[in-house]
Amino acid sequence: MIAGELKSKIDSLWETFATGGLTNPLNVIEQITYLMFIKDLDDSDNRRKKDNILLGLNDYESIFDGEVKIDDDLTVDGDELRWSTFKDFAPEKMFSIVQTEVFPFIKNLKNDEEGSYARYMKDATFLIPTPGLLSKVVGELDDIYKLMDEEVQKDNSKNKEEALIINRGDVRGDVYEYLLGKLSTAGRNGQFRTPRHIIKMMVELMNPQVTDKICDPAAGTAGFLVEAAEFLQDKRKEEIFYSKENRHYFHNEMFTGYDTDQTMLRIGAMNMLSHGVDNPNIEYQDSLSEQNTDRDEYSLIMANPPFKGSLDYDSVSKDLLKICKTKKTELLFVTLFLQMLKVGGRCACIVPDGVLFGSSKAHKSIRKEIIENNNLEAVISMPSGVFKPYAGVSTAILIFTKTGNGGTDKVWFYDMTADGFSLDDKRTPVKENDIPDIIERFNHLDKEVDRKKTDKSFMVDKKDIVDNDYDLSINRYKEIEYKPVEYPPTEEIIAEIEKLDKEANDALQELKALLKD
């Protein structure tokens, strides 16, 4: 969450744009995003060069090395394109270089017209009107990054550089989320991202492998894909980068994300590139429509699909409506995940609580489909404050595997009551945090079998769920342990009351006597 000094700096940056003549909120967000991407690109390039050397590969070609071709008529010194270089230039020189060299450079960074990055950057426009405004904005953004770095230095992590990159990823998302809250443009309000620590938990629970084909059909700024890429580069670095085949797969085929917002797509593509994925498949697509033909395709889906929104019922894919006839997007997306997964594929998705216990035919049909024809593994209930201040809806995480022929035996339930932050609008850090316990217990489900239903987590037999009309709300199965309270005998209570009544009456008489005197 954005708070304290960082919040003040972001507010100051917003005000700098307003006083500098750029007042359209969406334009401001896009320009900030481009500049943050340019900064991250410099840092990411340096990190990848160091990683390459540490792995003993020595074959990394920096995008900034030597003479760089901007277009058919312009070639420049690549070092000038680095944030760390141009940020110290005089305003006029900085403006000229960013406008005529750096911005065209990032727009043409991936010249493959079929690549998602090129597709969504080609219409991007540099809108900062004056050298003075650009200079102030670059300076303020540089201060924001320095503040981020200072926070990382307080961390006891052994890998400071890696922690720095991850923290910057967190803050970039937080900054974007905070800025979205300033939007008043019709149709834009209500956009918010999944908190990074919740995404991180879900990725750790799913434990991506180098052979996975990963998709988020409601990608937004690509938070799930970015975190999966970070996880793989951290946990599976040698497997990916020592193999030419695995490296190519990681950069070009592993990650797919769909969205219907061009701005989100552009930011998602930049987000992935700055996190070391060269050519993700980030596409404009209404995932619920006939346009989406991906079926039996992915081994891992992680998503937080929209719970509300306009839906053109006539355009919804017919094979989804056969399983779950409804206009509710949350139910249609869960149905879609099953369709897009290949047999053996896994899914972790966030759903509103209504999906767990809704009594409509559509609600019951999708729950029955997951439980009877596939393998439902876990239901993690989250408190309503997780998405504050942007939404107060209660949600849960469903984890299941597509089998096509059943497999649900016991379902693991966990009652999350704390996520490391206060559950009010301020979302300040607190000590209470169930996330480490959730990850530990999910990785050792064999030890959960004998836990009581009065515990924070427990197993429920499939038969009990079927007998309860496929209800997946944890309160349906959680047992409350009542401790008997012993009270003194009635005569003792009456005697005590009479004693107190006499004392009160005596005190009143004394008070009356004092007042009379």
N, C-alpha and C positions, 0 to 999 in steps of 0.2 A: 504494500500500500504506500502511496505517496503521502508523506507527512513531514513535519518539521522544516528544516532548512531546505531540503530538496523540494518540498511543496512550494516554498517561497520562491525558489529559483525558477521553477516551472511557471509559476504565476507571473514572475517578472519577465520571463521569456515571452509569454503570451502578450503581455502588455507592450513589450518592445516591438512585436510585429504590428500591433494595433496602432501605436504612435508612429510607426515607420511607414504606414500606408497600406498594409496588407490586412484586411479586416474580415474577409470571408473565412469562417472557422475551418471549413474542410480544406481550403487551400493552405491555411497555416499548418494544419496537421500534416498534410502531404509534404510541405517544404521542410518541416522539422524531421520527418521520417527520412527524406532523402539525405539530409545533412548527417543524421545519425548513422545512416547506412554508409556514407562516405567515410566517416570516422571509424566505424566497425570494420570496414573493408581494409583499411590500413592496418588495424590491430590484428585482424584475422590473417592477413597475408604474412605478417611477421611471425605469428604463432605457427602457421603451417610450415613456414620455412624452417623454424627451429625444430618442430616435430620431425620433419623429414630428415634433418641432420642427425637428430638423436636416434632415429630408427636405422641410420646408416645407409639411407637410400640415395641421398645427394642428387636427386633428379628433379627437384621442385623448381619450376619456372615461375618466378614472381611476375605478377601482372604489371608491376611498376619498373621492372628492370630495363635499362637501356632506353633506346628511342621507341616511343609508343605512337602508333598510328591512330589518330583521332578520326579522320575521314580521308577521302581521296586527296585532299589538298593540304592536310595538316599533320605533321609529325612533331612530337614534343619530347622533352626530357621526362621520362616516367616519374622521376623523383618529385617533379613539380606537382604531380597529381595527388600526392600523399597529403592527408590532413595535417600530419605532423610537420610538413614543409610549408604549405600555403597559409596555415593559420598565423604565422608570424609575419606575413607580408603586409605592406601598407594597404589600406582599404581599396584604393583604386586598382592596384595590381592584383589583389586577391579577387576582387569582383571580376576583373577581366579573365583571370585564369579559371575561376569556377564556372563562369558563364560560357566561355568559348572552348574550354578544354576539359575541365573535370566533369561537368554535367553531360556533355556529349559522350565522354568516355564511359560513364556508368550506364548511359542509355544503350551504348553499343558494346557493352562488356561481353555479352554473349551474342556473337554475330549469327548464330544459327536461328533463322527466322522461325523454326519449328519449336524452339525452346521456349519454356514458359516465361523465363526472365525477359527475353527479347520481346515477346509478344505483349507483355504488360508494361514494359518500360518505354516502348516506342512512342506512346502518346504523352509521356510525362513532360511537364513543362517547368522550366526555371522561372519563378515568378517574383523573386525578391527584387524590388525595383531600384535600390540604390546601393552604392559601395558602403555607405555609412551603416545602413541597416544590416547588410551581410556581415560586416566586421563585428558589430555588436552581437549578433546572433551567434556567430562562430565563437566569440569570446565567452558568451554565457553558456553555450553548450559545452565548451571545454571545461568551464568551472563545474558543470554538472558531472562530467566524467571524472574530474579530480575528486569530487565529493564521493562518488561511487568507489573510487580506488581507495580512499581513506577508510571507508566502511569495511572494505575487504581486508585491509591491513590489520584490522582489529580481530579478524578471524584467526583461529589457531590452525587452520588447514595447512597441511604440508605443501600442497600444490597451490601456491598463491596465484600463479598466472591462470590456472584453470578455474579457480574460484572467481577470479576477476571476470573472466569471460561469462561464466554462468550468472554471476550477480548482475552484470550488464544486461544479459538477456532478460533477467527478471525486471530490472528497472525500465528497460525499453518498453516491455509490455505494460508495466504499471503506468509509465508516462502516457502511452497511447490511450490506455483505459481512462486515465484521469482527464486527458484532453477531450475524449469523446463525451465526457460529462458536461463539457462546455458547449456542445453543439445544440443549436436550437432549430436546425434545419428540419423541416417536415420529413418524416420517414427515416431519419437517421437516429433519433433518440431510441434508447433501449439497447443499443449494442454494447456488449461488455464481454470481456474475455474470461476464460476459466482461470482462477488463481493458479500461479505457477507451481506452488507447492502441492496443489491437488493434482495437477498434470504430472508432476514428478512422481508422486505416489503411485498413480495409475500406471505409469511407464515402468516403474520398479516392480509393481505387481505382475505385469505382463512379461517382463524380462525379455526384450526383443533379441533375436538372433540374427547373425549375418545373412542368413538365407531367407529371412522374412520379407514378404511384400506387404508394405504398410500403407494404410489409407485412412484419411479422415474425410468423410463425405460432406462435412460442414466445417471446413477448415478455418475460416476466419483469417487470422494473422499467422496461421500454421503453428500454433503453440505446441500441439501434440507431436507434430512431425519434427519440429525443432528439438524438443526434449528427447525424442527417440533417437535422433541423430547424435545429440550430445551423449546420451547413454551408451550408444554403440561405439563412439569415438573414445569414450573413457574405458568401458569394460571389454571391448573387442578390438582394440586398436590394432594389435599385431595381425589378427585374423583378416581384417579388412585391408590394411595397407601393405602387408607383405605379399598379398596375392593380387596380381594384376587384374584377374577376372573379378574378384570380390570388390576391388577398388572401383572398377568400372560400374559394377552393379550398384554399389552404394551411391555413386554420384549421378547415375542416369536412370535407374529402374526401380529402386527400392521404395521411393516415396511418392505418393499420389494424394493430392488434396483438391477438393471441389468447393466452389462457393459461387454465389450469384451477385457479389458486390465487387466491382472492378477495383475499387480502392483497396479492399481487403486482399484481393488477389495480387496486386502490385506489392503491397507490404509483405504478404506471405512469401512471394518469390524473393524479395530482398532479404527477408529474415532467414530463409533457408541458405541463400548464397553466403551471407555473412557468418553462418554457422557451419560452413565447410561443405555444403552440398551443392555441387556445380549446376546440375540440371534436373531439379525435381519436376515432376509432372503436376504443375499447379494450373488447373483448368477452370474456365467459366462453365458452370453446368448446374442446372437444377437437378439435384441428385434424385429427387422423388419422381421426376418426369420420365416419359418414354425416351427422352434424350439420353438417359443413363442406361447403357447396355452392359455395364460391368456385372457379370454374374459368375459365381464360383471362381473368383479371381484372386482374392487376397487371403493371406495367412494371418494378418493381424489388423484389426480395426480399433481405433481409439477415438472417441468423439464426445462432444457435448452439443448435441443437435438443438436447434431452436425449439422452444416449448410453445411458442405462439407465432402468429404471423399470418399474412394472407396466403391462401392456398387455392390455386386453380384446380378444383377437383377433377375437371375433365382432362387435365393434362397428367394426372397421376398415373404412374405405370400400372397397367392392368394386372400384372402378376402380383403386385403388392396388395391391391384391393381384393384379390381372390383369398388371400390369407387374412387380411384385416381391413374390412370395409369401414372406413372412417375418414373424417376430415382432420383429425387430430394429428399434427405433425410429429409429436413425440412417439406415437404408436406406429406411424408409417415409417419413421426412421429406424426403429428397432426391427421392424419387418424387413426393411431394406438391408440392414447389416447382415441378417441371416442370408439374404439372397446374394449379397456381394462376397461373402466369405466362401472359400473353398472348403471341402470336407476336411476337418481337422483344424480349420482356422479358428482363431480366438477373438473375442471382443470384450472390451471394457468400455462401457458407455454410461453417461450421466443421464438420469431420467427424473422427472418430477415425481413426487410421492404417489400422485394419482395413478401412475402406471402400475404401481405395486398392488393397489387394492380396488381400483375402479370396477364398478359392477356392470358396465355396459358389455354387450356382446363382443365388441371389438377389443376391449381391455382383456376380457377373459380369453379370447381366442389367441392373442399373441403370447400371453403367459403360458397357456396350454401348449402352444407350438414349441416354445423354448424348453419347457419341462418334459413333455412327452416325446418329442421328436428330436431333441438335442440334449446337451448336457449343461444345465444351469449349475454353476459352481459356487457363486457367492453373491450375496446382497449386502452391501455396506451402506447403512443409513447414515446420512450426514445432517448436521444441525442446520436450521434455516439461515443462520447468520453467515454461512460460508461465502455467499455471493453478495453480501452487503458491502457498500451501501447501494449497489445497483439493482439488487433484487433480494426479496426476503423469502423466496419460495423454498420449501423443504425438498431435498433431493436425495437420491441414492445412486450408488454405482452398481450396475449389473455386470457380472463377469460370466461369460458362457462360451462354450465351444460348439461349433457346428459339427454334428455327426450325421444327421439325416435319418438316424434310426434309434434315437433315444440315448440313454446313458446316465440320466439323472438318477442318483441314488440317495445321496444326502446333500443338503444345501447348507453352506456356511453363512451364518448371519453375524454381523458385527454392528453394535450400536455406538457409532462415533459421537462423542459429546464435546470433543475439543480438537482443534486443528492447529494449535500454536498461536492463535490470535483471538482477541476478544470478539464476541459474536454480536457486537453492536456496530453502528455505522463507522466508528473510528477504526476498528480492526487493528488495535495495537497489539504488539507481541506479548504473549503470556507463557507461563511455564507449562501449563496443561496442554498436552499434545498426544493424541492417540495414534498418530500416523506411524511412528516407529513400531508400535505394538501391532498395528494392522499388518504391516509388511512382514514382521517376524512370524506372526501366527498364520498368515496366508501361506507362507513358505513351509510351514510344518503343520498342515491340516490333519495329519495323522494323530497329533497330540490334542486335537480339539474334540475328538469323538466323545470323550467321557465328561466334557464340561457340562455343568448344569445350566438350565435355561434361566437361572437367576444371574448368571455371569454376563460379562460384557459381550462375549462372543460364544456361540454354540452351534451345534449341528441340528438340523431338522430333517427327519425322514421324509422322503418323497410322498409316502402314503399320507402323512399328516397334512402336507400341502394340498394334495388332491382332495382330501376330505374337507378342507377349508375353501373349496372352490378356487384353488390356485392362488389364494391370497398370499402375497409376498411381503406384507408389512410386518416388521419385526415385532410390533406390539401384539400381533395375533398369537405369537409363540412364546414371547418373553414372559417369564413368571416373576412375580413380585414377591419377595420374601417378607412376610409380615412378622415382626417380633412382638410377642404379647407384652402388653404393659400391665403391670400389677398395681392396682389401686388399693388404698387402705379400706377397711370395712366401712359400711355406710354409717354406722353409729359414730365412728371416729370422725368422719367428715362432718356430720351434723354437729357434733360437739365442738369441733374447731370453728365452724361457722357461727355457732352461738357465742363462743368465746370472743371472736372478732367483733360480733355485733354488740356485745356488752362493752368491749373496750371502746368502740366507736361512740356508743351512747354516752359513756362516762366522759369521754373527751369533749363531746358536744355540750354536756352540762357544765363542765369546767369553763368552756369558752363563753357560755351564756352568763355565768357568774362574773367572769372578768369584765365582760361588756357592761353589766349592770352596775358594777362598782365604778 
